[in-house]
Structure formats: C-alpha cells, structure tokens
Amino acid sequence: MRCDNAAMMRDRVASLRHANIYETPTYRHMLSGLVVRDSADGVALRCNYVVVNTSQEGSSAIYQAGIYRSVAVRVGDGWRFRSKRVIYDTARVQTLLAYPI
C-alpha cells in the first residue's frame, strides 16, 4: 500500500472500512530459529518467519515467508530496536494485501 501523505492514508483507510468488499483475513504469524549475537552496535537478532492465511472455508496457504534481521540496543529504560529489516523469500508480494502483516 503506497501512501505519500496523510490524505492518501485517510483515503486508503476509508476505502478499507467502507468501499472494499473482501473476506476478513485470518493470519497466523510463526517465528522460528531465533539467533542472538553480540555486535558492535548492540545485539544482532535473526529469526525466520512464515505467515499463513486461512479462509473462512478453512483452507490455509502460505502467504509469505522470510527472515527478520534486527539490531537492538540498551537504553536507559530498557531495550529499543535500532534497526529492523524484513527480507521475504520470493520476489512476488501478494497484491491483495488489505492488512499489513
């Protein structure tokens, strides 16, 4: 979903709420293989993910799969992410993405 300014975002939200007709998605987001390592910037984190979409009829399909790469740093009141990167496995992204995963 591309939104260059606040007006475009309001238009997309209004469309999602009132104009578009689609089955409400049910997503299951699964994580595995967490690796935590010290790095010069803080703590480097790597984790695999897969998102499964289940329809109202009960059929399930892999929606997206990939890896998260993040760097977390300790600050005064806890931990914060310095960077987060999602790298998905395929070059094709679903075009009917109504809700962000």
Backbone hydrogen bonds, N-H to C=O, Kabsch-Sander energy under -0.5 kcal/mol:
donor,donor_aa,acceptor,acceptor_aa,energy
3,C,1,M,-0.5
9,M,5,N,-1.7
10,R,6,A,-2.5
11,D,7,A,-2.2
12,R,8,M,-2.2
13,V,9,M,-2.4
14,A,10,R,-2.6
15,S,11,D,-2.2
16,L,12,R,-2.5
17,R,13,V,-2.3
18,H,14,A,-2.4
19,A,14,A,-0.6
19,A,15,S,-1.2
20,N,15,S,-2.7
22,Y,20,N,-0.6
26,T,54,T,-0.7
27,Y,25,P,-0.5
28,R,52,V,-2.4
29,H,27,Y,-0.5
30,M,28,R,-0.6
30,M,50,V,-2.9
32,S,48,N,-1.8
35,V,46,R,-2.8
37,R,44,A,-2.6
39,S,42,G,-2.6
42,G,39,S,-0.6
43,V,72,A,-2.6
44,A,37,R,-3.2
45,L,70,S,-2.9
46,R,35,V,-2.1
47,C,68,Y,-1.9
48,N,32,S,-2.5
49,Y,66,G,-2.4
50,V,30,M,-2.0
51,V,64,Q,-3.2
52,V,28,R,-2.5
53,N,61,A,-2.9
54,T,26,T,-2.6
54,T,52,V,-0.5
55,S,59,S,-2.7
58,G,55,S,-1.2
61,A,53,N,-2.0
63,Y,51,V,-3.3
64,Q,51,V,-1.5
66,G,49,Y,-2.3
67,I,87,I,-2.4
68,Y,47,C,-3.5
69,R,85,R,-2.8
70,S,45,L,-2.5
71,V,83,S,-2.2
72,A,43,V,-2.6
73,V,80,R,-3.0
75,V,78,G,-3.6
78,G,75,V,-1.7
80,R,73,V,-2.5
82,R,71,V,-3.1
83,S,71,V,-1.6
85,R,69,R,-2.3
87,I,67,I,-2.8
87,I,85,R,-0.5
88,Y,86,V,-0.6
89,D,65,A,-2.9
93,V,91,A,-0.5
97,L,94,Q,-0.6
98,A,96,L,-0.9
